[in-house]
Amino acid sequence: MATSSSEQSVQIRGTSSGLVITLPNGDLVAVLAQLAERLQAMGSFVKGGRVAVEIGARALNEPDIADIGRLLEAHQVSLWALLSEHPPTRQLAANLGLAVDLAPPLRHNGNGQPAPAAGPPPGVEPLLHAGEDFSALLVHGTLRGGQSIEHPGAVIVMGDVNAGAQVVAGGDVVIWGRLRGTVHAGAAGNRAAVVCALVLQPTQLRIGDTIGRAPDPIGQRWRLHLRPSRPAPEVAHVSDGAIVVEPWDQVKSW
């Protein structure tokens, strides 16, 4: 049976516990080189974050785990969990102080008791869905020039995204307003992500590793769809390697 390209490549996804990196089978040196390329391409999206690494049934020794940790640290990312189906590797990870299942690490206060989780900043509400492999961030209000939102899951903005503002999401981006700024959906490499807005007029639009820019006002949109005479809700997605914009009510599949 042929192996799919997704099974042969490093996968990075957002979950309710944060980012999870899945390493494919194969030579570990080659896999880590591929991971380094992915982290380099993602830039500030992952810097300063914590990740869990999923390795399946692969057997790792202590130097292997140290190599993974050093690579992540070189990109300003810390390893907090190693998810393994290989019992000796799982035990080794636990002995090294790593979590071995996908649950957020507990913070503690000064007396050793678990500290309450910090609340979200004003106007930003996390939407956690029990049993689902993602989290969404709900932003109340307009994002003005110079403001930026980055989140490993989906982002929903209840307002406009003005020119000079930026939204970077690991999942979909939904703008319940006018999009005039910059949006990067599927920032961890997910080309299946979509961008939706009541009025879609971005300065720049990226989905996964595909980039589109604001079109000529009298020409075509990024591809295929002609700009309507009156603004209407639209959806942008990747098709055949290009970003396509379609009216919301004409999208055939998600």
DAVEN-V20478 format. One record per backbone hydrogen bond with DSSP energy under -1.0 kcal/mol. NH is the residue of the N-H (numbers start at 0). CO is the residue of the C=O. Records with the same first field share a line. If there is no record, write none. Layout:
# DAVEN-V20478
NH = CO  CO
This chain:
# DAVEN-V20478
10 = 21
12 = 19
14 = 17
17 = 14
19 = 12
20 = 51
21 = 10
22 = 53
30 = 26
31 = 27
32 = 28
33 = 29
34 = 30
35 = 31
36 = 32
37 = 33
38 = 34
39 = 35
40 = 36
41 = 37
42 = 38
44 = 41
45 = 42
47 = 75
48 = 45
50 = 77
51 = 18
52 = 80
53 = 20
54 = 82
57 = 54
64 = 60
65 = 61
66 = 62
67 = 63
68 = 64
69 = 65
70 = 66
71 = 67
72 = 68
73 = 69
74 = 71
75 = 72
76 = 71
77 = 48
79 = 50
80 = 50
81 = 98
82 = 52
84 = 55
89 = 85
90 = 86
91 = 87
92 = 88
93 = 89
94 = 90
95 = 91
96 = 93
97 = 92
98 = 79
102 = 100
108 = 112
111 = 108
114 = 106
123 = 120
124 = 137
126 = 135
131 = 128
135 = 126
136 = 153
137 = 124
138 = 155
139 = 122
140 = 157
142 = 159
145 = 163
146 = 143
148 = 165
150 = 167
153 = 134
154 = 171
155 = 136
156 = 173
157 = 138
158 = 156
160 = 177
161 = 142
164 = 161
165 = 146
166 = 181
167 = 148
168 = 183
169 = 150
170 = 152
172 = 193
173 = 154
174 = 195
175 = 156
176 = 174
178 = 198
179 = 160
180 = 160
181 = 164
182 = 203
183 = 166
184 = 205
185 = 170
186 = 168
188 = 185
190 = 188
192 = 189
194 = 235
195 = 172
196 = 233
197 = 174  176
198 = 176
200 = 178
202 = 180
204 = 211
205 = 182
206 = 209
207 = 184
209 = 206
211 = 204
213 = 202
218 = 215
220 = 224
224 = 222
233 = 196
234 = 245
235 = 194
236 = 243
238 = 241
241 = 238
243 = 236
245 = 234
247 = 232
249 = 246
